[in-house]
Amino acid sequence: MPFEGRHLAMIRDMRQHCLAPFPLDLLVRRPEEVEIRYRGGDPVVRAAVDHGEVLHG
């Protein structure tokens, strides 16, 4: 997702707005970072892009 600032600041902001009653790991990446990591073979990014589901629109 496009965003300004640091990854951890965005994750903290998202956690404040998403009060999940279960453990939740958030990994936030900018589109250009996802592209680089995907081409580099990052298994987490590849699984998310190839098999993930969009939860927002």
C-alpha positions in Angstrom: 0.0 0.0 0.0 1.3 3.5 -0.7 2.1 5.5 2.5 4.4 8.1 3.8 6.8 7.7 6.6 8.2 4.6 8.4 6.9 1.1 8.2 6.5 0.7 12.0 4.6 4.0 12.3 2.1 2.8 9.7 1.8 -0.6 11.4 1.1 1.2 14.8 -1.5 3.4 13.2 -3.2 0.4 11.6 -3.2 -1.6 14.9 -5.0 1.3 16.6 -7.8 1.2 14.1 -8.0 -2.6 13.9 -8.8 -4.0 17.3 -8.6 -7.7 16.5 -9.5 -10.1 19.3 -6.8 -12.4 18.0 -3.0 -12.2 17.4 -2.3 -10.3 14.2 1.0 -9.7 12.4 1.0 -6.8 9.9 3.6 -6.4 7.2 3.3 -3.2 5.4 5.2 -2.6 2.1 5.1 0.0 -0.6 4.2 -1.2 -4.1 7.8 -0.6 -5.3 9.2 -2.6 -2.4 6.8 -5.5 -3.1 7.9 -5.6 -6.7 11.6 -5.7 -5.8 11.0 -8.4 -3.1 8.9 -10.5 -5.4 11.5 -10.5 -8.1 14.1 -11.3 -5.5 12.2 -14.4 -4.4 11.0 -13.3 -1.0 8.8 -16.2 0.0 6.4 -14.2 2.2 5.8 -11.6 -0.5 5.4 -14.3 -3.2 2.9 -16.2 -1.1 0.9 -13.0 -0.4 0.9 -11.9 -4.0 0.2 -15.3 -5.5 -2.2 -16.7 -3.0 -3.4 -13.9 -0.8 -6.8 -12.3 -0.6 -7.6 -8.6 -0.8 -9.2 -7.6 2.5 -9.8 -3.9 1.7 -10.8 -2.2 -1.5 
